[in-house]
Amino acid sequence: MSADEIIHQSIRLRIMAILNTLERREALEFSQLKAMIEATDGNLGAHIDTLARAGYVDVEKLFVGRRPQTRIKATTIGRRAFRGHIAFLRKIIDQAEPARRRK
């Protein structure tokens, strides 16, 4: 088991963590995700593009009334990758805990 280098970056990890709290078919608006992550439009957009190229998120662009809206949701592949990365991080933490208790 190893780190997922795409998810490992802190903003992408936060994006995937937030999206994984949603139901499978549920999406989050870009503006909502931006407020939760506290990133700029460009920074968040670049990280979403990286996740989308990896197949970890789907990006849906539509119009609501006359206003453009971008919605992002985690894909099945992305959810699986996130679970794997979390398992990797838990293993590191679990290995560190016994060492901490010995000191």
C-alpha positions in Angstrom: 0.0 0.0 0.0 1.4 3.4 -1.0 0.3 7.0 -1.0 -1.9 8.2 -3.9 0.3 11.0 -5.2 -2.7 12.7 -6.8 -4.8 12.8 -3.6 -1.9 13.3 -1.3 -1.6 17.1 -2.0 -3.4 18.9 0.8 -6.0 20.8 -1.2 -6.9 17.7 -3.3 -7.1 15.6 -0.1 -9.5 18.2 1.4 -11.6 18.2 -1.9 -11.8 14.4 -1.9 -12.6 14.3 1.8 -15.5 16.7 1.3 -16.8 15.0 -1.8 -16.7 11.6 0.0 -19.1 12.9 2.7 -21.8 13.2 0.0 -24.1 10.5 -1.3 -22.8 8.7 -4.4 -24.7 10.7 -7.0 -24.7 14.0 -5.1 -22.6 16.9 -6.4 -21.3 20.0 -4.8 -21.4 23.5 -6.4 -18.0 25.0 -7.1 -18.8 28.0 -5.0 -19.7 25.9 -2.0 -16.6 23.8 -2.4 -14.5 27.0 -2.7 -15.9 28.4 0.5 -15.2 25.1 2.4 -11.7 24.8 1.0 -10.9 28.5 1.3 -9.0 28.5 -2.0 -9.1 31.0 -4.9 -11.1 30.2 -8.1 -7.9 29.5 -10.1 -6.3 27.3 -7.4 -9.4 25.3 -6.8 -10.0 24.9 -10.5 -6.5 23.7 -11.2 -6.8 21.0 -8.5 -10.2 19.9 -9.7 -8.8 19.6 -13.2 -6.0 17.4 -11.9 -8.6 15.2 -10.1 -10.8 15.1 -13.2 -7.9 14.0 -15.5 -7.2 11.2 -13.0 -10.8 10.1 -13.2 -11.4 10.9 -9.5 -14.1 13.5 -10.0 -16.7 14.4 -12.6 -17.3 18.0 -13.4 -20.7 19.1 -14.7 -21.1 22.6 -16.2 -24.6 23.8 -16.7 -26.8 26.9 -16.6 -29.4 27.6 -13.9 -31.5 30.3 -15.4 -28.9 32.4 -17.1 -26.1 31.7 -14.6 -23.4 29.2 -15.2 -23.0 26.6 -12.5 -20.2 24.0 -12.1 -20.9 20.9 -10.0 -18.3 18.4 -8.9 -18.8 14.9 -7.6 -16.5 12.0 -6.7 -16.5 9.1 -9.1 -16.4 5.5 -8.0 -12.7 5.3 -9.0 -12.1 8.5 -6.9 -13.9 7.1 -3.9 -11.9 3.9 -4.1 -8.6 5.9 -4.4 -9.6 8.1 -1.4 -10.4 5.0 0.7 -7.0 3.5 -0.2 -5.2 6.7 0.6 -6.9 7.0 3.9 -5.9 3.4 4.7 -2.3 4.3 3.8 -2.4 7.3 6.2 -4.0 5.3 9.0 -1.2 2.7 8.7 1.4 5.4 9.2 -0.5 6.8 12.2 -1.0 3.4 13.7 2.7 2.7 13.4 3.6 6.0 15.0 1.2 5.5 18.0 3.0 2.6 19.6 6.3 4.4 19.2 4.9 7.4 21.0 3.6 5.4 23.9 7.1 3.8 24.4 8.7 7.1 25.1 
